[in-house]
Amino acid sequence: QQDALLASTEKGVARMTHLLERILRIGQANAERTALAPQRVSVAEAVQQVAHDLHSQYPNLMQRVHLLLPAPDAMAWLDPGLLRDVLGNLLNNAVKYSPDGGPIALEAQPSPQGWVFRVTDHGIGIPEKELPHVFESFHRASNVGEITGTGLGLAIVKRAVDVHRGEISVTSQPGHTCFTVLLPEVAESAVSTSSDGCDGRPQ
């Protein structure tokens, strides 16, 4: 009983810590204190690491997620922290809001404008009238039911994309949701403390 209580307490502390980290990220972004720190990263390794990090939370994750990766030697100048925020939150949502299972795809491919990442799931979808609000802090769609969440994940994604001077779009209907992110490559010496977002659908 003591072991069970300790395990439950540890999980509760982990959830609270995760929530506080999310709130801190939102506060930093709103205060325009999130800096862009580009590094030369292996895109394939970065995507695989994000999937691996979620595996402990969702043991059957790797059976459901199909990774469409570039060549192992494909390198890019991106901010690895912001990339992790974007892909981690999108992938987490794709799993969480697919309570009945179904395939999930995480795709990364180069484009003339930068790197395009797509996360697709076959879950509950987002009501059309609520699509304009999905990136607002604490907003949760009306169809989530008893699925737990804070409404901060997509807000963090949007701010991370903005800091990276990228673009994000979403299409959704019941049974299918796709988030598309474009992150332009950044020069090694580039540093940004502003959140200068872009509108429009990535190509």
C-alpha positions as CSV (number, residue, x, y, z in Angstrom):
1,Q,0.0,0.0,0.0
2,Q,2.9,2.4,0.8
3,D,4.5,1.6,-2.6
4,A,1.2,2.3,-4.4
5,L,0.7,5.5,-2.5
6,L,4.3,6.6,-3.3
7,A,3.9,5.8,-6.9
8,S,0.6,7.8,-7.1
9,T,2.3,10.7,-5.3
10,E,5.2,10.6,-7.8
11,K,2.8,10.7,-10.7
12,G,0.9,13.6,-9.2
13,V,4.1,15.6,-8.7
14,A,5.2,14.8,-12.3
15,R,1.8,16.0,-13.6
16,M,2.0,19.2,-11.5
17,T,5.6,19.9,-12.6
18,H,4.6,19.4,-16.2
19,L,1.7,21.8,-15.9
20,L,4.0,24.4,-14.2
21,E,6.5,24.0,-17.0
22,R,3.8,24.6,-19.6
23,I,2.5,27.7,-17.8
24,L,6.1,29.0,-17.6
25,R,6.6,28.5,-21.3
26,I,3.4,30.4,-22.1
27,G,4.5,33.2,-19.7
28,Q,7.9,33.5,-21.3
29,A,6.5,33.5,-24.8
30,N,3.9,36.2,-23.9
31,A,6.7,38.3,-22.4
32,E,8.8,37.8,-25.6
33,R,11.6,36.2,-23.6
34,T,11.8,33.0,-25.6
35,A,15.1,33.1,-27.5
36,L,15.8,31.3,-30.7
37,A,18.8,29.0,-30.4
38,P,19.5,27.2,-33.7
39,Q,21.8,24.2,-33.9
40,R,22.7,21.8,-36.6
41,V,20.5,18.8,-35.9
42,S,19.7,15.5,-37.5
43,V,16.0,15.8,-38.3
44,A,15.4,12.0,-38.3
45,E,17.0,11.6,-34.9
46,A,15.1,14.6,-33.5
47,V,11.8,13.1,-34.6
48,Q,12.6,9.6,-33.4
49,Q,13.6,11.1,-30.0
50,V,10.3,12.8,-29.6
51,A,8.4,9.5,-30.3
52,H,10.7,7.7,-27.9
53,D,10.2,10.2,-25.1
54,L,6.4,9.6,-25.2
55,H,6.8,5.8,-25.2
56,S,6.9,5.6,-21.4
57,Q,3.6,7.5,-21.2
58,Y,1.9,5.5,-23.9
59,P,3.5,1.9,-24.0
60,N,1.7,1.0,-27.2
61,L,2.7,4.2,-28.9
62,M,5.3,2.7,-31.3
63,Q,2.8,0.2,-32.6
64,R,0.5,3.0,-33.6
65,V,2.8,5.7,-34.9
66,H,4.2,5.6,-38.4
67,L,7.3,7.8,-38.7
68,L,8.0,9.1,-42.2
69,L,11.6,10.3,-41.9
70,P,14.2,12.0,-44.2
71,A,17.5,10.4,-44.9
72,P,19.6,9.7,-41.7
73,D,22.2,12.2,-42.8
74,A,19.7,15.0,-43.4
75,M,20.8,17.9,-41.3
76,A,19.1,21.3,-40.6
77,W,19.7,24.5,-38.7
78,L,16.7,24.4,-36.3
79,D,16.1,25.2,-32.6
80,P,16.0,21.7,-31.1
81,G,14.1,22.8,-28.0
82,L,11.4,24.5,-30.0
83,L,11.2,21.6,-32.4
84,R,10.7,19.3,-29.4
85,D,7.9,21.5,-28.0
86,V,6.1,21.5,-31.4
87,L,6.4,17.8,-32.2
88,G,6.0,16.5,-28.7
89,N,2.8,18.4,-28.0
90,L,1.3,17.6,-31.4
91,L,2.1,13.9,-31.1
92,N,0.9,13.8,-27.5
93,N,-2.4,15.3,-28.6
94,A,-2.7,12.9,-31.5
95,V,-2.5,9.9,-29.1
96,K,-4.6,11.4,-26.3
97,Y,-7.5,12.4,-28.6
98,S,-7.5,9.0,-30.3
99,P,-9.0,7.1,-27.4
100,D,-10.2,4.3,-29.7
101,G,-6.7,3.8,-31.2
102,G,-6.1,4.1,-34.9
103,P,-2.9,5.0,-36.8
104,I,-0.9,8.1,-36.2
105,A,1.6,9.5,-38.7
106,L,4.5,11.9,-38.0
107,E,6.2,13.1,-41.2
108,A,9.2,15.3,-41.8
109,Q,10.4,16.4,-45.2
110,P,12.4,19.3,-46.6
111,S,10.9,22.0,-48.7
112,P,12.2,25.1,-50.5
113,Q,10.9,27.2,-47.5
114,G,12.4,25.0,-44.8
115,W,11.2,21.8,-43.1
116,V,7.6,20.6,-43.1
117,F,6.3,18.5,-40.3
118,R,2.9,16.8,-40.4
119,V,1.1,15.0,-37.6
120,T,-2.0,13.1,-38.6
121,D,-4.4,11.1,-36.4
122,H,-7.8,9.4,-36.8
123,G,-9.3,10.5,-33.5
124,I,-12.3,12.5,-32.4
125,G,-11.4,15.5,-34.5
126,I,-12.0,19.2,-33.8
127,P,-15.4,20.9,-34.4
128,E,-15.1,23.2,-37.4
129,K,-16.4,26.2,-35.6
130,E,-13.7,25.8,-33.0
131,L,-10.7,25.6,-35.3
132,P,-10.0,29.3,-35.2
133,H,-9.5,29.0,-31.4
134,V,-7.4,25.9,-31.0
135,F,-4.2,27.8,-30.4
136,E,-5.6,29.9,-27.6
137,S,-4.4,29.3,-24.1
138,F,-6.7,27.1,-22.0
139,H,-9.0,26.5,-24.9
140,R,-10.4,22.9,-25.1
141,A,-12.7,21.7,-27.8
142,S,-16.3,21.0,-26.7
143,N,-16.1,17.3,-27.8
144,V,-13.2,16.2,-25.6
145,G,-15.6,14.7,-23.0
146,E,-13.7,13.2,-20.1
147,I,-10.3,13.3,-21.7
148,T,-8.1,15.2,-19.4
149,G,-6.0,18.2,-20.5
150,T,-5.0,21.8,-19.7
151,G,-5.6,23.5,-23.0
152,L,-2.0,24.7,-23.1
153,G,-0.4,22.2,-25.5
154,L,-1.4,23.8,-28.8
155,A,-0.8,27.3,-27.4
156,I,2.8,26.3,-26.6
157,V,3.1,24.8,-30.2
158,K,1.9,28.1,-31.7
159,R,4.3,30.2,-29.8
160,A,7.2,27.9,-30.5
161,V,6.3,28.1,-34.2
162,D,6.1,31.9,-34.0
163,V,9.4,32.3,-32.3
164,H,10.9,30.1,-35.1
165,R,9.3,32.4,-37.6
166,G,7.3,29.5,-39.0
167,E,3.8,28.7,-40.0
168,I,1.2,26.2,-38.7
169,S,-2.2,25.1,-40.0
170,V,-4.8,22.5,-39.1
171,T,-7.5,20.7,-40.9
172,S,-9.9,18.5,-39.0
173,Q,-13.1,16.5,-39.2
174,P,-14.4,13.6,-37.1
175,G,-12.0,10.7,-37.6
176,H,-9.2,12.7,-39.1
177,T,-7.0,15.7,-38.0
178,C,-3.8,16.9,-39.6
179,F,-1.5,19.6,-38.2
180,T,1.1,21.0,-40.7
181,V,4.1,23.0,-39.5
182,L,6.7,24.8,-41.6
183,L,9.9,25.7,-39.7
184,P,12.4,27.7,-41.8
185,E,16.1,27.0,-41.3
186,V,17.9,29.6,-39.3
187,A,21.5,30.9,-39.7
188,E,23.8,29.6,-37.0
189,S,24.3,33.1,-35.4
190,A,20.6,34.0,-35.5
191,V,19.1,34.9,-32.1
192,S,15.5,36.2,-31.7
193,T,13.7,37.3,-28.6
194,S,10.5,38.3,-30.5
195,S,7.4,36.3,-31.3
196,D,6.8,37.3,-34.9
197,G,4.2,34.9,-36.2
198,C,3.1,34.2,-39.8
199,D,-0.3,33.4,-41.0
200,G,-1.3,31.1,-43.8
201,R,-1.0,27.4,-44.7
202,P,2.4,26.0,-45.2
203,Q,3.1,24.5,-48.6
